[in-house]
Amino acid sequence: MFEEHSIWAWLGFTALILTILAADLGLFHRKARAIPVREALIMTAGYIALALCFNAWIYFEFGNQKAVEFLTGYFIEYALSMDNILVFVIIFTYFQVPSHLQMRVLLWGILAALVLRGAFILAGYALIENFHFTVLFLGAFLVYTGFKTMASGEEAVDLENSRIVRWTRRVLPMTTEYHGERFFVRLSGTGKRVATPLFLVLIVLNITDIVFALDSIPAIFAITRDPFIVYTSNVFAILGLRALFFALRGMVDKFRYLKYGLSLTLVFIGIKMIFNYPEELPDIPTEWALGVTALLIFGSIGLSLVKNRAEEKAASQ
């Protein structure tokens, strides 16, 4: 399964990610605090720079094709993760998570996401390798999801009636107040160990990531079947998600057309995946996939900003 890349590539990448996480957690963000937008923008630029440096290493180590696959997969995963941000804002607002605790719970959520995404990628790779025709179903699923998301409009996330939230509160003893960064505390007097609302937030964040992974993981398998490229591009996109959240949380709702750009991206990637199956059909080059995805994402953001400015101008007159 991993014969295309040496064990040293996997070990080196794992060591790199552990070093980044250790520096992030132990050096830059040892104490829980609110992250200002300027710092979040610098963090976002830093994570993007790290991904591009890694992409340069892939180019020199494995060639141009692998580098294009990584860059395309990273961009698609990063773009799709922007849809997560609005949901994260809703989750933090609903649970009234203090701003200085949001950074830490997102970090633990990202650590869990790295493990869960790895499991999804392994399962998806094994499924496609053993039952190659499943790419048709995955491609059709992406097309269906894209059109469904486009037609759904702006649906509210109903956390009050969420089965996960109600079930967790019913089976897990929980305090009504936050206790700093702690997920579990012991009640004074009884000594009983109970969960805090922060642990419930972590569960909801992880469930949300699993739902989004159902779209993003099949999407990247339309770009490459190389598990090393699939996993590394996913990891770099996830690592930058926390910084991107703090950079965009106050303005993500202004990207009114982004949902349509993401939906069309899923439709296009699904069509590419279907075209990849029969050898008789011409494959859609990865470079084209990168260009079309960039056009859809940046185009939808640009249209959103133009529309917002036009409305602000009309309101001021």
N, C-alpha and C positions, 0 to 999 in steps of 0.2 A: 504493500500500500504506500509506503514512504520511500520506495527505492529511488525515486527521481531526485530526492534531496538527501544528503547525508544526515546522519544523526547529529553531526556537529552543527548543522544549520538549525535544527530544531532546538538543540541545547543552547546555542548562542542566542537565538531569538527569545527563548524562555528566560535566560539570564538577563537580557536587555529589558524585558518587560518587568521582571521582578525588581531590577535596579530602579527603573522609572517610578514604579509604585512605592518603593521604599523611600526614595527621595521626596516624592510627593507627600506621602503620609508622615514621614519622620523628620523631614527637613523644612519643607515649605509650608505645610499645613498641620503642624503638630497640635495646635489649639483650635478648637471649634470657633469659627467666626464667620461673619457675613463677608461675601466676596464682592468687592465693588466691580462695576462694569469695566473700568480701565484694566484692572488686574486680570479679569476674565478674558478680555480681548488679547492681552499679552500671552496668557496661558493657551488660548486657542491657536494663536499664531505659532507658539512653540511646539504644540502637538502636531500641527500641520507640517512644520519644518522637519520634525523628527520622522514623520511618515515619508516625506519627500526624500530625505537622506537615506532612509531604508530602501526606498524605491531605486535610488541611484546605486545602492549596493547590489540590488537584484539585477539591475541592468549590467553591471560589470561582471557579476558572478554567473548569471544564467542567461543573459542575452536580452535583446530588445523586446521579443514577444512576451516573455514573462514579465518584463517591466511594464509593458502596456496593460497586461492583464491585471497586475497589482494595482496600477493607477486607476484603471476603470472600475475595478471592484471596490477600491477604497472610496472613490468618489460617489459611487452608487450607494454604498452603505452609509457614508457620511450624510448624503442628501436625504436618504430615507429616515435617518435618525432625527432629522429636524422635525419630523412629525411627532416624535416622542416628546419633544420639549413642551408643546402645548399641553399634552396630557400630564406631564410632570408638574406644570404650573397648576393645573386643576387639582391634582392630588395634594400638593403642598398647601394650597388654599383651603381645600375642604378639611384637611386634618389640622389646619392652623399650625403648621410646623414652623417654629421660630427660624428666622433667616440664618442664624449662626449654626443651626443644626443641619441645615439642608446639605451643606458641603459634605459632611461626614456620612450621612445616610446614603447619599448618592455614590460615594466612594465604595461603601460596602455593597451597594446594589450593582456597581460595575464589576466588582470582584466576583460576585455570584454570576453575573451575565457572562463573564469570560468562560467560566466552567460550563454553564448551560449552552452557550453558543458552540463550544467545543463538542459537546455531546450531540447537538443538532447536526453539526457538520459531519461528524463521524457517521451518524445514522444516515444522513442524506447521501454521503459518498458511497457507503456500502449498498444502499438501496439502488442507486443509479448504476453502479458497477455490476451488480448481480441481476438487476431487472432494468435493462437499458430503456425499455419502452416507457418507464415511469417519467422520463423527461417530458413526454407528451402531456401527461396529467399535470405535472408541475407547471409547465408552460401555460396550459389552459387555466390552471388555478390563478396564475398571476394575471392573465388577461381578465378573468372574471373579477378578481379582487380590484383591479384597476378601474374597471367600469362601475363596479358596485360602489367603490369609494367616491368616484366622481359624481354618481347620481345621488349619494346619500346626503350631500350638503353638509351643513354644520350641525351635527348631532351632539347633544349634550352628553357628557359622561356622567352617568347616574351612579355615584358611589354610595349614596344613601341606601339604595336597593340592591347593591352588589352582593351576590351570593358569597363571594370570597370574604368580603368584609363582615357580613353577618355571621357566617360560619366560624370565622376566626374569633370573633368576639364571643361567640357562644361556647366554644370548646376550650378557649385559652383564657385563664384568669388574667385580667389586665387592669392596670391602674387608669385613672381618668386624667392624670396629669403627666407631663413629661418630666423625666429625671435626668436632665443634661443629655449626654451622649449615650447613656446606658439603655440597652435593649431589655434588660431584666434587672429587677431589684428585689430585695427581701423586705417584706412588710415588717414594720416595727411591732414588737409584741408577739406576733405569731411566728415570725421568722419564715413565713411562706414565700417561696420564690414565684414572682409573677412577672408577666411581660408589661412593657410600657407601650404607649401609643406609637412610639418610634419604630418598634418591631413590626407593628401592623403596617406602617407606612412602607417598611422594607419589603414586606410580603407583597403588597400591592404593586410596588415598583418592579419586583421580579416577575410577577404575573404579567404585567404590562409588557415587559421586555420579551417574554415568551410569545405573546400575541404578535408583537412586531416582527419577531424572528421568523414567524411562519411566512412572512412576505420576503424578508431580506435574504434569508439563507437560500431559498430557491432562485432568487434573482441573481446572486453571484455565481451559482452553478451554471447559469446561462452564459457567463463570461469565461469561466475556466473550470476544469475538473481537477485541477491540481490542489490537493488538500492543503499544502503549505501556503500557496497564494491565497486560497479561500480564507484560511484561518488568520494569517497575518494581516490581511486587509481588514478583516472583521475586527480584530483586536485593536488596531490603530484607530479605526472609526469609533469604537466604543470608548477608548481611552480619552478621546477628545470630546466626547459627548457631555461630560460634566462641565468642562470649561465653556462649551458652546451654550449650555443651558443658562449659566450665569451671565453670559454675554448678551443673549437674545430674549431672556424671559420677559423683559418689559416691552418688547416690540414684536414678538413672534405673531401676535394677533393681527399685526398690520400687513402680514404677507397673505392677503386674502385669496390670491390665486395660486399659492404654493401647493395647495391640495390637488389642484388640477394638474400642475406640473408633475407632482409625484405620481398621480394616478396614470397619466399618460406614459410616464417612465416605466411603471409596472406593466402596462399593456405592451409597450415596445419590447421590453426585456422578455416577456412571455412569448411574443411572436418570434423573437430571436431564438429562444429555447426550442420552440416547435420546429423551426427551420433547421436547427442543428441536428435533428434526429435522422431524417432520411438522407442518405448520402447523395441521392439524385438531385436534391434541392441545393442551390448555392448558399453557402454560409454567409451570414452577415458579419463582416469583419469587426474585430474588437475595437479598432480605431473608430469605426462608424458609431458603435454603441457608445463610446466615450463622448464623441461629438454631439450625438443626438441627446444624450442625457444632460450634458452641460447646457445645450440650447434650451431644453425644456425647463430645467431648474432655474437657471439664471434669467431666462425669458419670463417665467412666471413671477419671479421676485421683482424684476424690472417693471413689469406691467402693474404689479401691486403698488409699487412706490409711485409710479406715474399717476395711477388712479387716486391714491391718497393725496398727492399734491394737488391734483385737479379739484378734489372735493374741498381741501383746505382753502384753496384760492377762491372757490365759489362761495364758501361760507364767510370769508372775510370781506366780500364785496357788499 
